[in-house]
Amino acid sequence: MKHPRCVALGEIGLDYHYDNSPRDIQQSVFIRQLRLAVQLGKPLTIHTREAEEDTERILKAEVPKSHHVCTVLIPMATTPLTDATRYMSIVLLTLLNLPNAY
């Protein structure tokens, strides 16, 4: 993570769709990853699926408002992320900034 070519941390997040991993473990790992990115000043790329409320709660608790976060996927979201949108950029903006990423 400290290597100069490491420019961000991600894609990280919560995915409750298949429930292959216990939710409490997913949340614990997600929190550790967020704290590492904040500590190192690395932008975040977040994926969340059917875990919007927990994602929003954890982001609010762990990530300063000034930290850059891009949400890559929110497939099948049934409820909008409300206040968490203050943390997020739109995927298109990321693709415009990183034209070789796709």
Backbone bond lengths (Angstrom), bond angles and torsions (degrees), N, CA, C in turn:
res aa  C-N    CA-C-N  psi(-1)  N-CA   C-N-CA  omega(-1)  CA-C   N-CA-C  phi
1 M - - - 1.453 - - 1.527 111.76 -
2 K 1.305 118.08 -23.37 1.463 119.98 -178.87 1.527 113.09 -87.74
3 H 1.321 116.59 -9.15 1.460 120.43 179.16 1.529 109.25 -62.84
4 P 1.328 118.62 138.87 1.467 120.76 -177.25 1.527 114.25 -62.11
5 R 1.311 117.74 -22.88 1.469 119.40 178.27 1.523 112.46 -82.40
6 C 1.306 116.80 -9.65 1.463 120.72 174.57 1.523 107.26 -83.08
7 V 1.312 116.61 106.67 1.457 120.39 -171.93 1.523 113.84 -103.88
8 A 1.333 118.20 -10.05 1.463 120.67 -178.67 1.523 109.15 -163.93
9 L 1.322 115.27 169.14 1.464 121.64 175.41 1.521 107.84 -116.74
10 G 1.302 115.83 124.67 1.453 118.81 178.14 1.517 109.61 154.87
11 E 1.190 110.92 169.58 1.451 137.08 9.31 1.524 108.27 -85.49
12 I 1.323 116.31 125.51 1.458 122.59 178.95 1.522 108.39 -126.82
13 G 1.320 116.15 163.95 1.457 118.41 176.62 1.510 112.74 153.45
14 L 1.321 113.85 -161.55 1.459 122.43 -177.86 1.516 109.46 -116.80
15 D 1.315 116.44 137.85 1.462 121.45 177.61 1.525 107.93 -136.95
16 Y 1.312 115.18 105.51 1.466 120.75 -177.74 1.527 112.29 -98.58
17 H 1.325 117.81 2.11 1.463 120.41 -172.53 1.524 112.88 -58.02
18 Y 1.324 117.68 -51.68 1.463 120.35 -177.95 1.520 112.95 -96.77
19 D 1.318 117.31 -14.95 1.465 122.29 -177.18 1.525 112.23 55.20
20 N 1.337 116.41 42.45 1.462 120.76 176.90 1.520 112.07 -74.80
21 S 1.319 116.89 -26.58 1.467 122.27 179.63 1.521 108.01 -120.90
22 P 1.328 117.12 139.38 1.472 119.03 178.93 1.529 110.53 -57.30
23 R 1.307 115.95 138.82 1.463 121.32 -175.69 1.522 112.58 -61.90
24 D 1.323 118.02 -37.43 1.465 119.27 -179.37 1.527 110.91 -66.18
25 I 1.321 117.65 -34.72 1.468 120.34 177.30 1.525 110.28 -71.18
26 Q 1.331 117.51 -42.37 1.464 120.48 176.17 1.524 110.48 -56.18
27 Q 1.329 116.03 -45.31 1.465 120.18 -178.55 1.524 111.30 -65.09
28 S 1.314 117.58 -41.84 1.460 121.71 179.89 1.532 111.27 -62.18
29 V 1.321 116.49 -45.20 1.466 121.07 179.11 1.528 109.99 -66.00
30 F 1.320 117.32 -42.46 1.469 122.53 178.82 1.532 110.29 -58.32
31 I 1.316 116.95 -45.37 1.470 121.24 179.46 1.524 110.46 -62.03
32 R 1.319 117.74 -44.28 1.474 120.58 178.93 1.524 110.91 -62.05
33 Q 1.326 117.06 -40.46 1.459 120.81 179.48 1.527 110.75 -66.21
34 L 1.329 117.07 -42.50 1.462 120.71 178.60 1.526 110.87 -61.77
35 R 1.313 116.29 -45.06 1.463 120.03 -179.59 1.526 111.30 -62.05
36 L 1.318 117.46 -39.50 1.454 121.09 178.30 1.525 110.73 -63.15
37 A 1.316 117.01 -46.12 1.467 120.83 -179.67 1.526 111.16 -62.24
38 V 1.323 116.81 -42.49 1.465 120.18 178.85 1.528 109.97 -64.58
39 Q 1.317 116.56 -44.79 1.465 121.42 -179.89 1.538 111.21 -58.73
40 L 1.331 116.93 -40.75 1.458 121.58 -177.57 1.525 113.15 -90.17
41 G 1.321 117.14 -3.58 1.456 121.02 -179.93 1.513 114.14 69.71
42 K 1.329 116.64 29.30 1.464 121.31 -179.51 1.528 110.42 -95.15
43 P 1.335 117.26 134.63 1.466 119.87 173.32 1.528 110.46 -60.14
44 L 1.320 115.59 159.27 1.461 122.05 -177.91 1.516 111.13 -116.35
45 T 1.313 115.34 144.59 1.456 122.07 169.68 1.525 106.41 -118.27
46 I 1.332 115.31 119.31 1.465 121.88 -172.05 1.520 110.81 -109.41
47 H 1.312 115.31 136.62 1.472 123.47 170.15 1.523 106.26 -118.76
48 T 1.317 116.34 132.78 1.458 119.25 173.51 1.522 108.85 -140.64
49 R 1.320 115.07 140.24 1.463 119.51 177.49 1.517 107.80 -142.35
50 E 1.325 114.09 120.28 1.460 122.75 179.92 1.532 111.89 54.40
51 A 1.336 114.96 33.86 1.466 121.11 -179.20 1.526 109.97 -143.18
52 E 1.316 116.62 29.86 1.456 121.12 -171.19 1.528 112.92 -61.47
53 E 1.324 117.36 -43.57 1.466 119.55 -177.91 1.526 111.53 -64.46
54 D 1.320 117.44 -44.86 1.461 120.48 178.87 1.528 111.12 -66.79
55 T 1.328 117.17 -39.65 1.461 120.61 178.34 1.522 110.27 -60.42
56 E 1.314 116.37 -47.48 1.467 120.74 179.89 1.526 111.15 -61.90
57 R 1.307 117.22 -45.37 1.470 121.19 -179.06 1.528 110.87 -61.16
58 I 1.325 116.83 -45.07 1.459 121.09 -178.00 1.530 110.90 -68.99
59 L 1.328 117.71 -42.52 1.463 120.37 177.88 1.528 110.93 -59.28
60 K 1.323 116.62 -44.78 1.468 120.57 179.66 1.520 111.54 -60.70
61 A 1.317 116.37 -37.68 1.460 120.91 -176.15 1.526 112.78 -79.39
62 E 1.314 118.49 -29.86 1.465 121.42 -168.94 1.525 116.36 -111.28
63 V 1.328 117.59 -20.98 1.464 119.56 -171.89 1.528 110.16 -117.54
64 P 1.339 117.36 123.42 1.462 119.36 176.88 1.529 110.98 -61.70
65 K 1.310 116.14 151.19 1.465 120.51 -179.60 1.526 112.55 -58.43
66 S 1.319 116.68 -29.10 1.458 120.58 -176.23 1.532 113.34 -80.36
67 H 1.323 118.23 -8.89 1.470 121.78 -177.02 1.523 109.49 -79.69
68 H 1.335 116.96 135.79 1.469 120.90 -177.01 1.528 111.40 -78.27
69 V 1.335 114.86 126.39 1.463 121.84 178.55 1.518 108.45 -132.82
70 C 1.318 116.04 134.05 1.459 121.63 174.46 1.519 108.35 -118.34
71 T 1.322 116.37 127.50 1.455 120.16 175.44 1.512 108.63 -90.87
72 V 1.330 115.48 120.08 1.454 120.32 -178.08 1.513 110.96 -84.56
73 L 1.305 117.04 -49.92 1.458 120.08 -174.84 1.521 110.59 -137.50
74 I 1.303 114.80 136.82 1.455 120.66 166.08 1.529 105.65 -135.91
75 P 1.329 116.73 65.24 1.464 118.18 -178.19 1.520 111.63 -71.42
76 M 1.294 114.79 146.67 1.456 121.88 174.66 1.527 112.44 57.69
77 A 1.331 116.95 28.84 1.459 119.98 179.76 1.515 109.24 -67.73
78 T 1.304 116.21 130.27 1.458 120.03 179.89 1.517 111.60 -99.23
79 T 1.326 116.82 -20.44 1.460 120.56 176.71 1.514 108.40 -131.45
80 P 1.337 117.16 141.87 1.460 118.66 -178.99 1.521 111.19 -73.42
81 L 1.312 115.29 150.19 1.457 119.52 170.41 1.530 105.80 -78.76
82 T 1.289 117.16 120.31 1.461 120.67 -174.49 1.518 110.52 -87.79
83 D 1.302 117.77 -89.30 1.450 120.96 -177.08 1.519 112.52 -65.93
84 A 1.312 117.69 -22.44 1.462 119.88 -177.73 1.522 111.31 -66.18
85 T 1.327 118.06 -19.24 1.459 119.56 -179.26 1.520 111.17 -62.49
86 R 1.305 118.44 -19.43 1.466 119.92 177.03 1.524 110.99 -64.89
87 Y 1.323 117.09 -19.60 1.453 121.44 -179.58 1.525 112.99 -90.30
88 M 1.300 117.25 -10.31 1.452 119.01 -162.32 1.510 114.34 -114.31
89 S 1.302 114.75 150.67 1.451 123.08 171.40 1.520 107.13 -110.74
90 I 1.272 115.79 167.95 1.462 120.11 178.80 1.528 108.69 -89.93
91 V 1.308 116.17 141.90 1.456 121.23 -177.07 1.525 111.21 -52.78
92 L 1.306 117.44 -40.50 1.454 120.76 -178.66 1.525 110.74 -56.37
93 L 1.317 117.57 -40.03 1.458 120.07 178.95 1.516 111.01 -62.54
94 T 1.314 116.98 -39.05 1.457 120.20 177.54 1.521 110.33 -64.01
95 L 1.309 116.67 -44.38 1.466 120.09 -179.82 1.528 111.24 -63.92
96 L 1.342 116.92 -35.93 1.450 119.45 176.71 1.519 111.53 -67.67
97 N 1.312 117.00 -35.89 1.461 121.47 179.70 1.524 112.45 -77.80
98 L 1.314 117.56 -25.18 1.459 122.52 -179.02 1.528 109.20 -125.19
99 P 1.331 118.10 69.50 1.470 120.39 -172.22 1.518 113.94 -62.68
100 N 1.313 118.92 -20.93 1.464 120.15 179.55 1.516 112.53 -91.08
101 A 1.328 117.11 6.58 1.465 120.99 -175.17 1.528 112.15 -80.99
102 Y 1.297 119.00 -10.79 1.461 120.34 -178.65 1.500 111.86 -127.26
